[in-house]
Amino acid sequence: MGYLKKKTGVYYLINAVLVFLLFFVLLNLINNRIINRTSTQILTLICINIILAVSLNLVTGVLGQLVLGHAGFMLVGAYTSALFTMNIGLDLKIAFPISLVLAGLMAAVFGVIIGIPALRLKGDYLAIITLGFGEIIRVIANNLKITNGAMGLSGIKSLSTTKNPSPMFIYAYALAALTVFLMFTFGRSRHGRAVIAIREDEIAAESMGINTTYYKLFTFVLAAFFAGVAGGVFAHQIGVIDPSKFDFNRSVEILIMVVLGGMGSITGSVISATVLTWLPEQLREFSKYRLLVYSIILILVMLFKPSGLLGRYEISIPKFLDKLFARITKKTAKTKTGGA
Amino acid sequence: MDFFNHIINGLGLGSIYALVALGYTMVYGIVKLINFAHGDIIMVGGYMVYLIMVKWGLPIWLAVPASIVICAFTGMLVERVAYRRLLVHNAARISLLITAMGVSIFLQNAFMLIFGTDPKLMPPLFQAEPFKLGSFELASTTVINIVVSVIMMIGLNLLVNKTKIGKAMIATSEDSSAAKLMGINTNRVISFTFAIGSALAAVAALLYCNTYPQIKPSMGNLLGLKAFVAAVFGGIGSIPGAMLGGYLLGVIESLTKAYVSTTLTDAVVFGILIIILLVKPAGILGKNRKEKV
C-alpha cells in the first residue's frame, strides 16, 4: 500500500510538472507574439471548453445522468460575472476573480433549484428538466431589463490588452487545470466512489447506506458551479454576450465533447474539447454542416461504442513513462545477464 | 364571459399538446425512453404539408393523409435505425437518451439545410366561419382542434383496448420479456407504437399549422417540450393522463397569457413541471410503481 501511495504521489508530481511546463511554453509564445491574437483567443476558448466538458463529464460520465442545459448554467455565470465587474467600480484585477466566484455560486444556486425536484426521482427527468431550464433561462434573459434583453451586454472589459495579451489565457488555463485536478481527485475520493456506486446500481447503493439524493445533487451542483465559472471567463474573454450565445446548440456542443471523448474519461474530455474547439475554427466554411455532422457522430458513437471513444480509460503520461522505464530496465537487465 | 373564452381557447391549444403528449407517453410506456425526436416529427409533418401543398401545388385532401403517412414512416425509420440496436442489446438508458437527442438535432439541421432557417408561411388548411352562440364567438380553429383531438383519442382508445395489436402493446408495456414468451413480436409492437405516436404528431402538426400558420425547423423544440410536460403532468405512461395533461396545460397557458404575462408563459409551464415533480412525481393519473430488485 505504501508503495502504491508513493507512486501516486510521484504521478501527481510528474503531471504537475508537465502542466506547468506546457503553461510556461504557451505563455512565452503568447508574450513573444509567436502565437498571434486569434490563436491566443482560440487557446483561451479551448481552456473554457475543457472546464465545461470536464464538469459535464462529472454528471454524464461519473454519475450517469444526462444534462442538456449546461449552457444555461454558463449563461447564469456569464451574466452574473459581467454584471458584477461592470457595476461594482472596483479595479478589474480584483473584481474579476471575485466575479468568477460569484458566477459559480449563482450557477450552483440554480443547480440546487433544478436539481432537487429532478434528482429526487429515479429515471431520466434530469435530462428533460435541464433541457427546459436551458430554454427558459434564455427566454428570461431575453425579457429582463437588467440583462438588456436580446441585445445582451456589451463592453465587458477584458484583462487582456494589446500590450499584455496573456492574462485571460492565464486565468483560463489555471482554472482548466484546477478543474481537471479537482475532478480527478473527486473521482477517487469517498464522494466519488459513492457517485460511481449510484451510477452502477442506484438501489444497491441506497441499500448500502449511500444517501443517493445528496450525492446526486452534490455532483450536479458541482458541475453547475464550474459551468458558471466557465461562463464568467467566457463573458470577459469575448466582451459581448447575448442570450443566443448560450442556446441549446451550445449545450449540445459540450455534450458531444463529453460523449466523443468518453463518458467517464477526463483526459478524453480534455482531448475532444481541444480538438472540437480547434477544428471548427479551421473549417469555417463547413460551419453550416457542423451540427448535422455532430448529430450523426453522436448517433454512430452511441450505436457502436456507447461509452465514447476512450470509454473510461485515462491517458496517463507518468504511467506511460513508467512502462517505458520498466521496459528499458528489463532490457538492460537482460543484456547484463546475457553478458555474464 | 372573457374567462370562459380563455378556457375554450386553452382547450384548443391543449388539444395539440394532448396529441403530441400521447406519442411521448406511448413510447415511454413501452420502451421507457423519452423520445426527444418526437417534437421534431411535428416539424416534419408541418414541412411535408408545406412541400405538398405550396411547393407542388397539390390539393389538401392529398397533403393531409400523405403527411400523416410520411410521419408514421419517419417514426418507424427512426426507431429502426437509431433505437432498435440499443433496445435489443439492453443498452444503458443514457445511451438511448443521447441517441434520441442526436436524432432530434439531425432532423432539425437536415430540414434547416433543405428548407432554410427562415420561417415559412402556411396557407390556411381548413377554413370556416367563426361559430356564434349569442354574443359569444368561437374561432373555427379552436373548434376544429378540439373536435379532431377528441376523435383521435376515441380512435386510439379503441385501437389500444379492442384490437389484437393494442393488447399486444399493453402486454409489452407491462412486461416485455413475458410478452415475448407469449409469442408477441415485441419489435413489431415497438415499431407500431412509434408509427402511431408519429401519426398523432402529424395530426397535431396539421392542427398547429391551421392555428398558427407558420413553420420553422426549430418549431418542434418548445412544442415537444411542453407536450412532454403535459405527459408528465397527466402521468407519463398513462394514455388518459396524457390527454388530461394536454388539455390542462393548454388551459393554464391560455390563462397565464391572459392574466399574468405573455412573455413568461413558457417559464410558467416549466415551473409547473418542477412543482409536479416535487409534489406528485407520478402525475395526476400515473400509478406509483414499486421498483423490484
Interface residues (C-beta under 8 A of the other chain):
Chain A: T60 G64 Q65 L66 L68 I113 I114 I116 P117 A118 R120 L121 K122 D124 Y125 A127 I128 I129 L131 G132 F133 E135 I136 V139 I140 N143 I203 A204 F248 V252 L255 V259 M263 K288 Y289 L291 L292 Y294 S295 I296 L298 I299 M302 L303 P306
Chain B: I34 F36 A82 R85 L86 A91 A92 R93 I94 S95 L96 L97 I98 T99 M101 G102 V103 S104 I105 F106 N109 A110 L113 N221 L222 L225 F228 V229 V232 T263 L264 D266 A267 F270 L273 I274 I275 L277 L278 P281 E291 V293
